[in-house]
Amino acid sequence: MEQVRMGVIGIGNMGSIHASRLGAGEIPEIKLTAVADRRESRREWAGKELPESVVIFEEGADLIDSGLCDAVLIAVPHYQHPELAMRAFSKKLHVLCEKPAGVYTKQVREMNAAAEEAKKDGVVFAMMFNQRTYCLYKKMKEMISSGSLGAIKRVNWIITDWYRTQSYYDSGDWRATWDGEGGGVLLNQCPHQLDLLQWICGMPSKVQAFCHEGKWHDIEVEDDVTAYLEYPNGATGVFVTTTGDAPGTNRFEVDLEWGKLVCEDRKLVLYLLAQNEREFCKTAKGGFDEPECTRQEIETDGANPQHMGVLRAFAGNILHGTPLVASGEEGIYGLMLSNAMHLSSWLGKPVEIPVDEDLYLQELNKKRAASRKKTQVREATFNTEGSY
């Protein structure tokens, strides 16, 4: 195989960008052969904007069954991700899934088991965790994982720079509903940051969260979240996010024994201590003494390939066995964090990780049963360039 024949299922905000780039041949190793979308307006768009050779389907299942594709990119509403992935695995198709992996971990665990079985036939499963390709986050991962800065003591991430208007939420009948999307800012905007949080800092063991539903918009799901995290080694953290702040902030700060890493304003800064803080605290003679500290901006390779980097790695893994950016099975970890935050807020108490998956699904289904049907929908597909 010299090229991967790719089908894109879902050509909305993100899927249309993927389809346009692949249709234009921006990745020579991938040939766009088919797309699918249930909305007639998006199928009409595909007929006008994509190469004539691209076959257009209404249902993703029909695209999967068509025999036109070696792989599929799934970019539909979240509940459908595991369902379509498992159907593709059954047809021995490679799968690249947009975030999040699903809505609840019990379903994603089933998808991961199907992926593991499909691997026996050489099937590749990957997640579209494009933020892992950003040089600053890659460098943070490298520096913290090396152990040279000691153990993590505290993690703080305030990520509020994705302001959304009411028009955004009114653009689809599924959007920002419990039954259609399964959550709000945690499920739509934050999956990348929740993935990065666990990828760089590891998984917390306990979460207490406060998820405010419809605080800044006329929606039923959360649009303002503050979560407190506890880690197995005693470290603590705070994760703050909302779609209601303008202007927003993106500051990711990790405090360690040998100093502090701060990622903000497209820079990574290390505040390096001359001595391990734990040792200094125990041996310093003065009550107000502080260890010497130097500030240095960390150099990186400057790379930020984002979605194109994930797609190239996906094709490379299929064709040549080169590494993926993120395996599909890794999608469950960030989702476990969002499930824990939701469950904690719903129950009004801290929850342990891993979460009680049956209890989470039980509580989610209560939300789904009470989910309202939107009466005013102004269908729109937005250009997401520059929003990630």
C-alpha positions in Angstrom: 0.0 0.0 0.0 1.4 3.4 -1.1 -1.5 5.5 0.1 -4.1 5.2 2.8 -7.6 5.6 1.4 -9.4 7.7 4.0 -13.0 8.4 4.7 -14.1 11.3 6.9 -17.3 10.7 8.9 -18.8 14.0 10.0 -17.9 17.2 8.0 -18.9 19.8 10.5 -16.6 22.4 12.2 -13.5 20.1 12.4 -14.4 17.4 9.9 -14.8 19.9 7.0 -11.2 21.2 7.7 -9.8 17.6 7.7 -11.7 16.8 4.5 -10.6 20.0 2.7 -7.0 19.4 3.5 -7.0 15.8 2.6 -9.0 16.5 -0.6 -6.4 19.1 -1.6 -3.7 16.4 -1.2 -1.8 18.2 1.6 -0.7 14.8 2.9 0.5 12.7 0.0 0.3 9.4 2.0 -3.5 9.9 2.4 -6.1 10.0 -0.4 -9.6 11.2 0.5 -12.1 8.8 -1.0 -15.3 9.3 0.9 -17.1 11.5 3.4 -20.4 11.2 5.3 -22.7 13.5 7.1 -26.4 13.3 8.0 -27.0 16.9 7.2 -28.0 17.7 3.6 -26.3 21.1 3.8 -23.0 19.5 4.6 -23.3 16.9 1.8 -24.1 19.7 -0.6 -21.0 21.5 0.6 -18.9 18.4 0.0 -20.3 18.1 -3.5 -19.2 21.6 -4.3 -15.9 21.8 -2.4 -14.3 18.4 -2.5 -12.8 16.5 -5.6 -15.4 14.8 -7.8 -13.9 11.4 -7.0 -14.9 11.7 -3.3 -18.1 9.6 -2.7 -20.6 11.2 -0.4 -22.7 9.2 2.1 -25.4 10.2 4.5 -24.5 7.5 7.1 -21.1 6.8 8.5 -22.0 3.1 8.7 -22.6 3.0 4.9 -19.2 4.6 4.4 -17.6 2.0 6.6 -19.3 -0.8 4.7 -18.6 0.6 1.3 -15.1 -0.9 0.7 -13.8 2.5 -0.5 -11.6 3.2 2.5 -8.7 1.7 4.4 -9.2 4.1 7.3 -11.8 6.4 8.8 -11.5 9.7 10.6 -14.5 10.0 13.0 -15.6 13.6 13.7 -19.3 13.3 14.7 -21.1 14.0 18.0 -19.4 12.3 20.9 -21.8 9.5 21.8 -21.2 8.0 18.3 -17.4 7.8 18.5 -17.2 4.4 20.1 -20.1 3.0 18.1 -18.6 4.0 14.7 -15.1 3.0 15.8 -16.2 -0.5 16.7 -18.0 -0.9 13.4 -14.9 0.1 11.6 -12.8 -2.3 13.6 -15.2 -5.1 12.6 -14.4 -4.3 9.0 -10.7 -4.2 9.6 -10.5 -0.5 9.0 -7.9 1.8 10.7 -9.5 4.4 12.9 -8.5 8.0 13.8 -10.9 9.4 16.3 -11.5 13.1 17.1 -11.6 14.0 20.8 -13.2 13.0 23.1 -12.9 9.2 22.8 -16.6 9.1 23.9 -18.9 10.4 26.6 -18.4 7.8 29.4 -15.5 5.5 30.1 -17.6 2.3 30.3 -18.4 2.7 26.6 -14.8 3.7 25.7 -13.4 0.7 27.6 -15.5 -1.5 25.3 -14.2 0.3 22.3 -10.6 -0.2 23.5 -11.2 -3.9 23.9 -12.4 -4.1 20.3 -9.4 -2.1 19.2 -7.1 -4.6 21.0 -8.8 -7.5 19.2 -8.5 -5.7 15.8 -4.8 -5.2 16.4 -4.3 -8.9 15.7 -5.3 -8.1 12.1 -2.9 -5.1 11.9 -5.6 -2.5 12.5 -4.3 0.9 13.8 -6.2 3.0 16.3 -5.3 6.6 17.1 -6.7 9.7 18.8 -6.6 13.2 17.4 -4.7 14.6 20.3 -3.1 17.3 18.2 -2.0 19.4 21.2 0.6 16.8 22.0 2.5 17.9 18.9 3.0 21.5 20.3 6.7 22.0 21.1 6.0 23.6 24.5 3.9 20.8 25.8 6.3 18.2 24.4 9.1 20.0 26.2 7.2 20.1 29.5 6.5 16.4 29.2 10.2 15.7 28.6 11.5 17.9 31.4 9.1 16.6 34.0 9.4 12.9 33.0 13.2 13.1 33.2 13.0 13.5 36.9 15.7 16.3 36.9 13.3 18.8 38.5 12.2 16.4 41.2 8.7 15.4 42.2 5.6 17.5 41.3 4.2 19.5 44.3 1.4 21.5 42.7 -0.3 21.8 39.4 -2.4 24.8 38.3 -4.1 25.3 34.9 -6.4 28.1 34.1 -7.6 27.6 30.6 -10.4 30.0 29.7 -9.3 31.4 26.3 -12.1 29.8 24.2 -14.9 32.2 24.6 -18.1 31.0 22.9 -21.2 33.0 22.0 -24.9 31.9 22.3 -24.8 31.6 18.5 -22.2 28.9 18.8 -24.4 26.9 21.1 -27.5 27.4 19.0 -25.8 26.1 15.8 -26.8 22.4 16.3 -29.7 20.6 18.0 -27.2 18.2 19.7 -24.8 20.8 20.9 -24.5 21.6 24.6 -27.2 19.1 25.6 -26.8 16.0 27.9 -28.5 13.7 25.4 -26.8 15.1 22.3 -23.3 15.9 23.5 -23.0 14.5 27.0 -21.4 17.6 28.5 -20.2 21.1 27.9 -16.8 22.7 28.2 -15.3 19.5 29.7 -16.4 17.4 26.8 -16.0 19.8 23.9 -13.3 22.3 24.6 -11.2 20.7 27.3 -10.4 17.1 26.2 -7.0 18.2 24.9 -6.1 19.9 28.1 -7.3 17.1 30.3 -5.3 14.7 28.1 -2.2 16.9 28.4 -2.7 17.2 32.2 -2.5 13.5 32.7 0.1 13.0 29.9 2.5 15.5 31.5 1.7 15.3 35.2 0.1 11.9 35.6 -3.4 10.9 36.8 -4.7 12.3 40.0 -6.2 10.0 42.5 -9.0 12.2 43.8 -11.1 15.0 42.3 -13.5 17.5 43.8 -15.2 19.7 41.2 -17.8 22.4 40.9 -19.4 22.4 37.5 -21.9 25.3 36.9 -24.5 24.5 34.3 -25.7 27.3 32.0 -24.0 29.9 34.1 -23.0 32.2 31.1 -25.2 30.8 28.3 -28.7 29.4 27.7 -27.5 25.8 27.8 -28.2 22.8 30.1 -24.6 21.6 30.4 -21.5 23.1 32.3 -19.8 26.2 31.0 -17.8 27.1 34.1 -15.7 24.6 36.1 -13.3 24.7 39.0 -11.8 21.4 40.0 -9.4 20.5 42.9 -7.1 17.5 42.3 -5.1 15.3 44.6 -2.2 13.1 43.3 -0.9 9.8 44.7 2.4 11.4 45.9 0.5 14.2 47.8 0.7 16.8 45.2 -2.4 18.9 44.6 -3.8 20.8 41.7 -6.5 23.2 40.4 -8.1 23.1 37.0 -10.2 26.1 36.0 -12.1 26.4 32.7 -15.0 28.3 31.1 -16.4 29.5 27.8 -17.6 32.7 29.4 -14.4 34.7 29.9 -13.4 37.4 27.5 -10.5 37.9 27.3 -9.5 34.5 28.4 -6.3 33.1 30.0 -4.2 30.0 29.3 -1.6 29.6 32.1 -0.3 26.1 32.9 2.0 26.1 35.9 3.7 23.0 37.5 5.6 23.5 40.8 8.3 20.9 41.5 11.0 20.3 44.0 13.7 22.1 41.9 11.5 25.0 40.7 8.6 25.9 38.6 7.6 25.5 34.9 5.2 28.1 33.5 3.6 27.8 30.1 1.9 31.0 29.0 1.8 33.4 26.1 3.5 30.9 23.8 6.5 30.7 26.1 7.9 28.1 28.5 9.7 29.5 31.4 11.7 27.6 34.1 12.3 29.1 37.5 15.2 26.9 38.6 16.2 26.7 42.3 19.8 26.4 43.3 18.8 23.7 45.8 16.0 21.2 46.1 13.3 23.0 48.0 12.5 20.1 50.3 16.2 19.9 51.4 16.4 23.7 51.7 13.3 23.9 53.9 14.8 21.4 56.3 18.3 22.8 56.5 18.0 26.6 56.2 18.7 28.6 59.4 16.6 31.7 58.7 12.9 31.5 59.0 12.4 33.8 56.0 15.3 32.4 53.9 14.4 31.4 50.3 16.5 29.3 47.9 18.2 31.2 45.1 16.3 31.1 41.8 17.2 31.8 38.2 14.7 32.5 35.4 15.3 31.0 32.0 13.1 30.8 28.9 13.3 27.2 27.6 14.2 26.8 23.9 12.3 24.3 21.8 12.4 23.1 18.2 9.4 25.5 17.5 7.4 22.7 15.9 3.6 22.9 16.1 2.2 20.6 13.4 -1.2 20.1 15.2 -3.8 18.1 13.2 -1.5 17.6 10.2 1.2 16.1 12.4 -1.3 13.6 13.8 -2.6 12.7 10.3 1.0 12.2 9.0 1.9 10.1 12.0 -1.3 8.0 11.5 -0.5 7.4 7.9 3.1 6.7 8.7 2.1 4.1 11.3 -0.1 2.3 8.9 2.3 2.4 6.0 5.7 2.1 7.7 5.2 1.3 11.4 6.4 4.7 12.6 5.1 6.0 16.0 1.7 7.5 16.5 1.2 10.8 18.3 -1.3 9.1 20.6 -2.8 5.7 20.5 -6.6 5.4 20.5 -6.6 3.6 23.8 -5.1 6.6 25.6 -8.3 8.5 25.0 -9.9 7.0 28.1 -7.6 8.8 30.6 -8.6 12.4 29.9 -12.2 11.3 29.7 -11.9 9.6 33.1 -10.9 13.0 34.5 -13.9 14.8 33.0 -16.2 11.9 34.2 -14.7 12.4 37.7 -15.3 16.1 37.6 -18.9 15.7 36.5 -19.6 13.0 39.0 -18.1 14.9 41.9 -20.2 18.0 41.0 -23.4 16.0 40.7 -22.8 14.2 44.0 -21.5 17.2 45.8 -18.4 15.4 47.2 -14.9 14.2 46.2 -14.6 11.1 44.0 -11.8 8.6 43.7 -10.1 7.8 40.4 -10.8 5.5 38.7 -14.4 6.5 38.9 -17.3 4.2 39.6 -18.3 3.7 35.9 -21.8 2.3 36.6 -22.6 5.1 39.0 -21.4 7.7 36.5 -23.6 6.2 33.7 -26.5 6.0 36.1 -26.2 9.7 36.9 -25.6 10.7 33.3 -28.7 8.8 32.2 -30.7 10.9 34.7 -29.4 14.0 33.0 -30.2 12.6 29.5 -33.7 11.7 30.5 -34.3 15.3 31.6 -32.5 16.8 28.6 -34.5 19.4 26.7 -35.1 19.5 23.0 -34.0 22.7 21.4 -36.7 24.7 19.7 -34.5 27.4 18.2 -31.6 26.0 16.1 -29.7 28.1 13.6 -27.6 25.5 11.8 -24.1 26.8 11.1 -20.6 25.4 10.5 -17.8 27.6 11.8 -14.2 27.9 10.8 -12.2 26.6 13.7 -8.8 27.7 12.3 -6.8 29.4 15.1 -9.2 28.1 17.9 -6.8 25.4 19.1 
